[in-house]
């Protein structure tokens, strides 16, 4: 690979037109005539998909001369191969630096250069692909490398609200009240301790505990263990029940990517490659090309109710085949063999969350199992010494609708056995996967009032209840809805029933505008009947994030009422606001409420004010002002941050040591970000979904030269109310550049090499490439010892050291790599091939002031004429001490060069000189010439020539960090050298001339 390219004749086509076309293409792409071996980096096209670039060498017109760099070839091809094919490819290419296309053909991998698009076309046959196993119900591929919860994490969220009542009468007091809501969670190795409390103050201060519990999740089995306060969900006649005790429950939310509900599974056979379109309820939901063979399409979500599945198969011959399937799904169904349960034992609170009925321990048992894909069975019970309730039920899905049945009963104090039953029928027709066209539900229930003692069930209500529901989507996106229920029973079943009927219609009138009409009849047990009717109009302007709602209603009890509400919400991308105004008017009360809230990534703060009274416009009876705010303090593995309110999983993004002073943006959107790590501390990404893969992006827009952010994209998989710790950036702060010369003293063009960290052996090597002039760049380095290893035959590596506190862009100058046969390699002293880059120390430089023009300083007679601008540098002579240090220089004269015109160099307009003291070196001041660009020094390095004489180099770069050049320090004094602290020391004369041959090129 490392041998220099030798010009060779090219076997061009005899066709003159084709030859001319190829010549134009190569001359335009490479800037030279295609008459020799070409070495360049080209993009790849792998099986029709754009891939990464690879380094190639080839002779234009000779298809078999194409060689591809082995390291880069493995990187682009290995992800497509199975394990066996990977081993074969590695054995084939690893002994080689360059892989010829004829070698790849041995594995049936076709490789060629497309001379029209200048792409390396690779064709990998399907026989080399791995066996694809797609488990839709499992974790996505991103979860494999996702960051998990920290060992220790937690948060403390505080929400405060203060209310002030301003009475209209001057002789009345002005009371005030408030509350502070504190929520916290601490996670240690998967165990979460969480709690919530409220402090209220008005006439007196009250402290109330809302809940406290310890939770441990087992995501592999989707089981949650709880000790403390917990709630059992509603099942059958088992109402939602709050307990303080122990609970074991199956939680499907712990495995959100696992399918526990019935899903579609359909098998079919293809004789040839075909395009398969999947229609669900007459809507296209998927389309894909499949190879010949038996296929099993499964695990796509079915809609509630009856589902019509149609597969339309179009093969390569143009024939169309249709396969029809049908199935029904209910939201209450479980997949066959799946269990869902909750077992709890504890004590019921008695109105106050801190007081429990210790005399009546209560047990709660709920278990559901999927018997078939269309039938699920359930059993449940709740009992204590005085009350018991239990029951069984089943849910079944058919093509004619879904049917559910519950049969239960129980005992209550001083009662005999009390039976209960419920029957419900649902019919749902869906378009596609979610749009409901028509739905109908019918239900009948019998439940004695005494069975409701475990909950807030209305024990005075009649025991029998019938329900009817109907929804129909009409033309024009108008939806008609009817809900009705009738409750009757007791000693005189139909004497005082309860009834509730509501009829409504909703329609999209115009873009962003919808209207609703409704009418209702309400008759509660023991109360008078009430009629209600009204309409509302809602307008949403998404571009301006505003909404306006106007509603008017009337009833035979409350009379006429009107409500007008306006809201404006700016998207919260680091900073957002929410403002709103509500006007309401009724026969009994009039009110005006205005509120405003500011939300940032560190917290929120808002205020609202309410005028209310019978006629507030004339004489308001009360003014109420509320001030509210919320914020959180979160941490994970020692990284702390202040955040907007946290109530679930979160991520904390800190900065590494070298990133201090830099701003890290989390999930940036244009010029904004969801959160920022800055002088206020780490960034916090709150309220992630537990056990679900989330994406986090980092950006540092103003990193200095040489610094690296590191990975800018992460996948997160947090646990329940736990935090993930990240630290942005890495310790890399150095970017080096240089010119690599071979043993013959000539530049090594188009060579590949590696920069190997000799201190951190686990760090991957940095790959470098040289251009046609032998120049190379290597980034992502940190202080330490390195080896520059050219991957060229018969060339030995070179060592260099980056000492502590070195950073930024450093110019290594010319690096001469010796031959492996160099006799000096056998010597014990290898300092002749080692470079040391030491940090520089700042010095005080007087501010720049204009100076008159004068000619450039005269160079020694043995130096060639300088064609670019020249700067004079003043170096203070060392004092009597052996350890020179910076001294206060006097005023520095800054020359303005005025080159004399010559036949070779035309006269140019003079350019002003400019002093840059912030980039000055410890023993020198630098004056530079520039128009718009800024030229700065970034480091001084010293290394020996082959002759043993010292050589000094100074790096210069432009302000945009794109173009750069290396300049030589021309000696005008005597005996220059370096002291032990790497300071530049001169004896005798104290004047240096800097030769800047590349400055004009940079500026242009």
N, C-alpha and C positions, 0 to 999 in steps of 0.2 A: 504494500500500500504506500509505503513511504518513498519509493523511488520517484525521481523527478520525471515528469511527463516528457516524452521524447516525440518530436514531431515526426509523424509517419504519414505516408500517402494514404488517402481515403479511397475506398472502392466505391465510387459514385455510380449511380445509374447512367446508362448510356443515353437515356432520354434527356435531352438538353433542357426541356421545360421543367421536368421533375428536379433535375440537378439545381437549376436556378432557384426553384421554390425552396428547396431544402437549405440552400445557401442563405437565402434571405431570412428564413426562420431562425437559423442558428446565429446569424450575425446580429439579428435583432434581440435575441434572447441573451446571448453571451458576450456581445460586443466584440467579437473577433471572428475571423473566417474559420469554418469547421474543417481544418486541414490536419488536426492532430488529435491525440487522445484527450477527451474531455473529462474533467473531474468536477462534478457539481452536485448540488442538492436539489432533488426533484420531488414533487408530490406523487403519491401513490393512488391507484384506483383498484380496490380489492373487490372483486365480484360485483362491480358496478357501483361501489360505495367509495366516497372520498376518504382516504386514510392519511396517516402522518407522512411527513417528508422523510426521505432516505438519501444517504450519500451514495452517489453512483459514479462509475467511470465507464466510458464507452468510446468507440470510434464511430462517428456518424456514418450511417449507411451500412454498418456491419452488425446485423441483428444478434450474432452470437458473441459479440465482444462485450455485451452488457454485464458488468459486475456490480453487485450490491453489497454495501457494508454489512458484515455479518451481525454486528450488535443491533443495528437499526432494523435489519430484516427480521430478527427474532422478535423484536418489540412489536412489529405491526402484524406479524402472521400468527404468532403463538396464541393470541386470544381466540382464534377461529378453529383451533385444532383440538382433537381429542387427546387423551393422555398418551396413547400409543404413538400417535402422529407427532406429538411434541417431542418425545424421546428420539424418534427417528430424525427429526429436523435438527435437534441439538447435536446429535452425534455427527450429522453431516456438516454443519457449518461452524461449530465451535473451534476446530483446529485451524480455520481459515480466517484471515482478515477480510477478504473479499470473496463473495460467492458468485460464481458464474451461473448464467441461466441454464446451462446444460446440466449443472449439478442439481438444480431444482427440478428439472424434468425427470430425474430419477424417482422423485416422489409424486410424479404426475401434477406438479405445480407449474403452471405455465407463467412465464414472465417475459415481458417484451416492452420496448420503448415505443410509445405512440409519438411519432415525430410531428404530428399535427398539433396535439395538445400539450406535448412535452410532459407526459405523465408516464410513470412506470406502472404498467397494467399487470396485475397479478390475478390469476384465476385459480382458486383453491377448490378442488372437486368436493362434492358433498360426502364422498366416502371418507374423507379425513375429518369431517365435522364430528363433534361429540354427540352422544345421545342426549336429546333434549327432553328433560323431565320438567314439566310445568305444573307446579302445585299451586293452583289459584288460591287455595285456602291457607297457604303458609305465609311466612314473612316474605316481603319483597326482597329482591336481590340487594338493595341498598342496606338492608339490615345487617348483612354480614360484616361490614366494616363500620357500622354506626357506633358512635360514642354512647356508652352506657352511663348510668347514674354514678355519681361520686360516692366514695365510701361514707362520707359524712356531709350532709347538706341540710339546709333548713331555711325558713323564712319567718318573718314577723310582719304581719300586715295590720295597719292601723287605719281605721276609718272614723273620722270625727265629724260631729254635726252640732252646731249651736243654733238654738231657736230663740228669737227675741220677739216679744209681743208688745206692740206699741198701741196702747189704748187711746181712743179718741178723747175720753173725758180726762181733763187735766188733774183731777184729784185722785185718780186711780193709780195703783202701783203699776210698774212696768216689769212684770215677771219675765224670767227667762229660764230656759232649760236646755239640756244638751245630753249627748251620749257619745261615748267612745267605744267603738267595736274593735276588739283585738282578736285576731286569728293567727295561729302559729302552727308550725309543723317542724319536727326534727326527724330526719331520716339517718339511721346508722345501719349500714350494711343490709339494707332492705327492710328493716323494721322501722315503722313510722309511728311516732307519738304526736298526736294532733289534738288541738282543743280550740275552743272559742268562748269568749266572755264579753259581757257588755257592762259598762259603767254608766249609769244614768244619774243625772243630778237635776233637781228642781228645788222643792222645799227641803229635800234631804237627798243624800247620796246613797244610791243602791248599787251593789255589785252582784251580778248574776252570771252564773256559769251556764252556758248554752249546751255544750257537750265536751267530752274528753274521752279519748279512746286510743288504744294501741292496735295497729293493723300490720299484718304480715301477709304478703301476697306470694302465691306459688303460681307464676304464669304458665309453667309447663303443664300443669293440670287445671289451670283456670280456677283456682280455689283461693278464697280470701278468709283469713282467720281474724276475728275481731274480739277484743276485750274492752268493754266500756259501753258507751252509748251507741246503739245501732237501731236501724229501722227495718222491719220485715215488710216486703212489698205486698200489694193487694193480689190475692189469688182466690177465685171462687167467692165463698161467703167469708173468707178470712180477710178482713179489712187490713189496711196498713196499720202496723202496730209498732210503737216505740218502746224499747226495752233498754235496761242497763244490765249487762251481763256478758255472756259468751255467745259467739255466733260463728258457725262455719257455713259458708255459702259458695255455690258455684257462680262465678261471675264471667259471663262471656266477654265483657269489656276487657278482660285481661289478655284475651287472644282475639283482637279485632280483625285479624286477617284469616281466622279460621271460620269456616262456614258451619254454623249449627242449625240453620234453617234449611228446608228443602230447596234444592237448586235444580236447574235443568241438566239432564244427562241424556244424550241421544247419540246412538251409534249408527254409522253407515260406512259403506265401502265405495272407493273410487278406483276405476280401472285405469285412469290416466290423470295427469296433472290437470286440476280444475280450479276454477274460481267459485268459491262457496259464499253465498250471501245468506245471512241469518235474519229473518224477520220475526219480531215478537209483537203480536197483536197488530199486524199490518204496518209496523214501523221497522225500518232497517236499523239493527243494533250492532251488527258486526259484518265484516267482509274480509276474506283472506284467501290466498292461494295455497292449496294443499297438494302434496305429492300423492301418487297412487298408493293404495293400501286401505286398511281399516282405520277409521278415525272415530274417536270418542270425544265429542264436544260436551263439556260438562262445566259445572260450577259457574254458570252465569246466572245472575239474580233474576228471579221470577217476580212478577207483580202480584199484588193481593187479588185473590179471586181466580177466575178462569183465565188460562193463558193459552193462546194459539201460537204455536211455533211452526214456522215454515222455512225449509232449506231450499234455496234455488241454486242448482249446480250447473255451471256452464263449463264444459270441457273444451279441450283444444280444437276439437273438430267442429265446434259450434253448436252441438246438441245441448238442449236445456232439459233438466230433470228436476222435478219438485218432490220434496218429501214433507209430509205434514205430520205434526205431533200435537198433542194437547195434554194439558195438566192443570191442576188447580192448587192453589196455595192459600193458606190462612196465616195471619200474623201470629197465631197462637201455636202453630205447629213447630215441632222439633224434628231434625233429621233422624232417621231410623237409628236407634241404639244410643242416642244422645240423652244424657241425664242432666237435669237442672234441679238444684235443691237448695234449701236454707234450713238449718237446724239451729235454734237459739234457746237459751235459758237465761232468765233474768227477772227483773222487777219493773212493773209499770209505773211511770211517774204519775203523781196525783195532782195534775194541774200545773204545779211548779216543777221546772226541769231539775231542780236540786233536791226535791223531796220525792221519795219513792214509797210504794206500798210494800213494806218489807214483810208483811204478814201473808201476802199472797204471791209466792214465786210462780212465775208464768213460763210455760214451755210453748214454743212455736215450732211446728214441723210442716215443711212444704217440700213435695217431691213431684217432679214431672219427668216423663220418659216418652221418647218417640217410639211408638210401637211399629208403625210403618211410615212411609213417606207421606201418607195422607191422613194419619191418625196419631194423636198424642193423648196420653192418659195422665191424670194428675190426682194426687191425694194430699190432703192438708188437715191440719188441726191446730187448735190453740186451747190450752186448758190451764186452769189454776184450781185451788181447792173449792172455789165457789161457782165458777162458770166454766163451761166447756163448749167447744164448737168444733165440728169436723165435717168432712165431706169428700166426695170423689167427683170426678168429671172427666169429660173427654171432648176433644175438638177434632172435627173431621172435615176434610175438603173433598168436594165432588165437582163434577163438571156442571152441576146444576146450582152450585152455591156451597157455602160453608155452614156447617151446623155445629153448635156447641151445647152441651148439656151438663148441668151441675145438680147433684143431689146431696143434701147435707142435713144437718140437724145438730141438736145439742141440748144441754141442760143449763138452767139458770137457777138462782136461789129461789127455793120454795115453788118450783115449777116441775112439771113432768117433762118427758121428752118432747122437744119442739122440732117438727120437720120443716125443711125448706127445700125449694127447688127453683131452677132457672133454665129456660130454653130460649135460644137465640138463633136466628137464621139471617145470613148475610149473602147478598148477591152483588158482585162488583164487576163492572166491565171497564177495562182499561185500554187506552190507546198507547202503544209503545210500552214503556217501562214504568211510567208514573202518572200520566194524565188520566184522571178518572172521568169517563164519559157518563156513566150511570152507576148509581149505587142504591141499594135498598136494604133496610134492616127491619126485622120484626122480632120483638122479644116479649116474654111473659115471665114474671117472677112472683114467687110467694115466699115471704120472709117474716116470721113473727118479730115483733118489736123487741122482745127480750133477748134475741140473739145478737143484739148490737152493743152489748155492754163493753166489749173490748175496744170500741172506737167511739167516734162522735156521731154515730148513726142516729137519725131522728127516731127515738123510741116512741114518740107520739103519733107517728105517721101510720096510715093504714097499711096492712101487711101485703096487699096485692098490688102489683105494678105492671102495667103494659106500656110498651114503647114502640113507636113507629118512626122510621127515618127514611128520607128519600132525597136523592140528589140527581139532577139531570143537567147535562151540558147542552145548551140550546145553540142554534146558529148565531154567529156574531160574537162568540166568546162570552155568552151570557150564561151564568150558572144559577139554576133554581134549586133552592133547598127548603125542605120541610122537616121539622122535628116536632114530635108530639109525644106526650106521655100522660098516662092516666093512672092515678093511684087510688085504690078503693079497698074496702074490706071493713072488718070490725063488727060490732054488734049489729049495726044497720049498714050493710055494705055500700049502698049507693046514696046514703043520706047526705054525707058531707065529704065528697071525694076531693082529691087534688088533681088539677089538670094544668098542663103547660103546653101551649101550641105556639110555634113560631114559624112564619113563612117569610122568606127573604129571597131577593134576586140581586145578583152582582154582575156588573158588566163593565168592560173596558170601553169607555166612550171615545177616547181619543188617545193619542200617544202620551203616556204618562198620566192619564186622567181616568179614574174609575168612579162609578156611582153605585150606591147600594140603597135599595128600598126594603123596608121590613114592616111587618105587622105581627103583633103578639097578643095572646090571651093568657092571663096568669090567674089561677085560682088555687091558693094554698089552703091547706087544711085549717079550719077555724078562722079564716080571714075572708074579706070581701073580694069579689072578682075585680080584675084590673085589665083595662085595654090599653095597648100601646101601639103607636105607629110613628114612622119617621123616615127620613132619608139622610144620606151623607154623601159628600163628594170629596174625593182625595186626589190631590195633584202632586206628582213627584217630578222635580226637575233635576235629573241626575247630573247634568253638566255643572250646575251651580250648587248641588247638594242641598237643595231646599225642598220642603214639603209644606203643603197647606191643606188643612182639613176643615170643612164646614159641615155642621150637622144641625138638624132641627128635628124635634120630636114633640109628641103630645101624648097625653094620657088622661084618663078620666079621674085620676087621683092627683097628679102633680101639675096638670095643666101644660102650658107651652114652655119649651126650653130650647135654648140655642147655645151652641158651642163653636168657637172659632179658634183654631190652633195653628201656629206657624213654627216651624223648626228649621234650623240651619246647622248642618254638621259638616265640618271639614275633615277629610280623611286623616286619621291619626298616623302620620309617618314621622314619628319622633315628636311632633307637636301638632295638636289639634284643638279645635274649639267646638262647643255646642251651645247654641243660643236658641231660645224659644219664648213665645208669648202665647198665653191662653186666656181667652175671654169667654165667660159663661154667664148665662142669664136664665133665671127661672122665676117662678112665682114666689119662692121663698128666699132666694139668695142670689146675689150678684157678686161676681169676683173677677179680679184681674191678677194674673200671675205671670211674672217675667223671671227668667232664669238665664244664667250664663255660666259656663264651665270651661276651664282651660285644662287640657290633659297633655302631659309631656311624658317622656320615657322615664322620668324620675318621680312622677306623682301627678295628682290632679287637685285643682282648687276651684270652687264655684260659689255662687251666691244666688239667692232667689228672694223675691219679695212678693207678698200677697196682700191685695186689698180685698176685703170682703165685708158684706153687710146686706141689709135689705135694699138699700139704695146708696151704694158706695159712691156713685158719681156726685151725689149731693152731700151726703154726710156719712162717710165710711165709719163703721163701728170698730174696725180693728185693722191694724197693719201688722203683718208677720214677716220677719226677715230671718232667713236661714243662711248660714255660712257653713260650707262643708268641704272636706278635703280627704284625700287618701294617699297613702304611700306605703312602700314595703322596703324592708331591709333583708336581703337574701345573701346566702353564701353557699359555696360548694368547694370542698377541699382547700380551704384557706383563701379562696378568692371571694371578696365581698363587693357588694354593689347595692346602690339605692335604685329602686324601680317603681314603676306604676304598680297598682295593687296586684299581688300574686295570690292565687287561690288554688293552684294546681302545680303541675310539673313546670320546671323552668330551666334556663341555661344562663350561666354567668360567664362573661367573656372578659378576661383580664389582659394585661400586656406584659410581655417578657421584659427583662431588664433593659435590653437595648432598644425597646420600643417606647420607653418612657419619654414623654414629651410629644409622641405621635398620637394622632387621632385615629381610632379604629371604628369603622362604620359597620354595623350589624344589619344585614339584609337591606343594603342600599337600594333606593328607588330614585333614579335621577340624581339630584343634588341633595336628597334627604336620606334618612335612614330610620329604621324602626327604633334603634338604640345606638348609643355611642359610648365608647370607652375613651375618656378624656381626663381632664384635670379633676373632675368630680368623682372619678373612680371607675370601676369596671362597669361594663354594659350588662343589662339583664334582659333576656328575652322571656317574658312571663307567659304563664297559662298555656304551656304546650299540652298536647293530648297524650296522656300516659299510654305506654305500650304501642304507640303509633310512631312511625318514622316521620320525622320532620327534617326540613332542610334549613341550614344556616349558612349564610354567605358573609364573608368578611372582605373589607376593602380598606386600604390605607392610601389615600390619594396623594399624599405629600411625603412619601418616603425619600430620604436622602439617597444619593448614589451609593451603591454597594449594599444597601439594606434590602432584606427580603421579607415579605409578609409570610411566606410559607404557604401552606394549603389555604386557599381562599374559599373552599366549599366543604362543608361537613354534613353528615347525616347523624341525626340524634334519635335515640331510642330510650327515653326516660321511663322510670317507674312511677308508681303512685306518689304524688306530692314529693318528688325528689328532684334534685338539681344536678346538672351536668356542668363540669368546670372545663373551660377552654382558656388557653393563653395564646393570644395572637402574636405572630411574628416568630422569628428564631434568632439565634445568636449570630447569624451571618450579617456582616456589615462591610464587607470588602469586595470590590470588583477589581480584578487585575487585568492588565493588558500588556502585551509585549510582542516582540518579533522573534520567532523561533528560527535559529540557524542550525544547520547540520554540522557534522564533523568537518566538512569542506569549507566552512565559513560562509556558505551561501544560504539564503532563505529557503525554508522548506515549504513549498506551496502545496495547498490542498492536502495537508496531512491531518491525521486524527491522533488525538492523545487523551490522556487521563490525568487529572489532578487528584492525587490520592492523599488523604489525611493520614499522617503518620502518628498522630496522637490518638484520635478517635478511630480505631480500626473498624468499627461497626458502621461508620458513615459511608454511604455509597459514593463511588468516585464521580467526579465531575468531568463530563465529556467535553472536550474542546476540539475545535477545527481551525485550521489556518486558511487564510485566503491565498490568492495568488502571490502576494508579497510576503507571506509567512506570518502575517499578523493574526493574533488570537485574542479572545476574551475569555475569562473564567469568572463566574459570579457565584454568589452564595458561599463565600469563604469567611472564616473567622480567624482570629489570632491563633497561631500554632505552626507546626512543622508540616510541610507538604512535599510531595514528590511529583514533578512534572514528567510523566512517562510518555514519550512519543511512541505510538504504535507503528513503528517503522523498523524494518530489519536493520540490524547492526548499529542501532542508535541507543545509547545508554541514557537513563533518566538523569534529571537535574533536581537537586533539592533546594528549597527556599523556605525561609522562616518569616512569618508575619508576627511581629512582636506585639504585646498587649497595647491597647489604646490606638492601634492603627485602624483606620476606617476610611470609607469612601473609595474613590477611584484611584488606583495606584498604577503607575507605569513602571514595568519591569525593564523596559528597554530591550536591548538585544540579549537573548539568552542563547548561549552556544552549547548545544547538546553534544557531548563527546561520542566518539565511536566506542563500541563495546570492546574493541581491540586496543584502546588507548592504554599504554603502559602505566599511566598515572593512576588508573583505577586500582592497581595492585598496591599502591602506597597507603600507608596508614593515615596520612593527612589528606583528607578529601575536601578541605575548605575551598580548594580552587574551583569546585563545581557547586558551591552552596552560596545562595544569596540571602541577605538579611535586609528586611525592610523595617526600619525603626520609626517610632512616632516622632513627630515634630512638636516643638514647643512654641506657643505664640509669643510675640514680642510687641512692644508698643511702637507703633509707626505714626509719625506725624500726619495729620490730614493733608489731603492733596490740595495744592494751590497751583494756578496756572503759572507756567514759566515760559520765558522766551524761547524761540526756536534756536537750535544750534546743531551742528553736524554730529553724526554718530561718532562714538569713540573709535580711535584707530586700533586695528587689530594687529597682532604680531605678524611679521612678514611671512611666517611659515603657514599661516592660515589662509584658506581661500576666501575670496570676496563674499560678503553676505548679501544675499538678494532680498531678504525680508527685513522687517523692522528689527531694530536692536535696542535692548534696554540695558541700562547700566545699573548694577547692583552694588551697594555698599556693604562690605563685610567688616565689622569692627575687629581690630587686631586684638589678639588675646592678651590679657593682662598678665601680671606676674604669677597668678594662681595657676595651678595645673589643671583645674577643672573650669573651663570657660563657661560663662553663663550669659544670658542676654543683658545687654546694656542699653541705656537710653541713647538712641542715635540722635544726631543733630538734624537740622533740616536737610532733606534729600532733594537734590536737583534732579528733575525728571526731564530727560532729553526728548525732543520732538524730532524724529529722524526726517531727513530731507534727502532721499536718495538721488544721486546724480543720474540723469538720463544716459542711456547707452543704447547702441543698436539692438542689443539683446533684450534690454529691459526698458520699455518706454517710461517716460516721466509720469508719476502719479500725483494726485492731489494729496497734500499732507494731511495726516490724521492726528487728532488730539490724543495726548497720552492721558492715562487714567490710573490712579493708584488704588489698589484694593488692599487695605491694611488687614481686613479680617481673614485673609488667606495667606498672609505673609509667613515666611519660614523664620526659624529662631535667629539666624545670623544673616538674614538678607531681607531686603525689601524689593518688591517686584513692581516695575512699571510696565504697563502693557498698552498696546494700541488697538483700538476697536471703534467701530461705528455704533452698531446696534447691539452686537453680542458682547457678552462679558467673558473675558478670559481669566481663569484663575489657576493658581498652583494647587496641586492636591497631594504632593508628596515628593520627597527626595530620596533616591536610592543610590547605593554604591555597590559596585561589583568589580571584580578583577577582570582585566582582559586576559587573553591567552598568554600575553607577554608578561603578565604579573603587574602591569601598571594599573593604577586605580582609574576608574571611569565613573563620571558623575552624570546622573540623569535627573531631569526635572519634568514632571507630568504637567501638561497644560490641557484644559478642556474648555469648551464653550458652555455658556450658562444653560442652554437647553439640554445639556447632557447627551447630545447626539454625536456630534463630531468631536474629535480630540486629536492631539498630536504629541509626540515626544520630542523634546528639544535637548540639546547638549549644552552643558556649561563649559564655555571656552575659557581656558586658564590664561590669565594675564599676570598672575602673581607667581610665586615660587613655592614648591613643596606643599601642595595641598594634601590633606589627609583627614582621617576621622579619628576622633578621640574615643574613649571607652563609652561615653554616653551618646555616641553617634552624632556628635555635633561636627559640622564642617569647619575645619581649622586651616588657616593660611598663615604662612610666615612671609614677612616682607610686605609686598603690595596687598592692598585690601580691595581691589577692584576686580569684578567678574563681568564678562560680557555674555549675554544670553542670546544664542542664535535661534531665531524662530523661523525656520524655513516653511512651516506649514500654516502659519497664521492667516496669510492671505487666502489660502484655499478654504480654510474654515469659514472665514467671514463671507466668502462668496457663496 
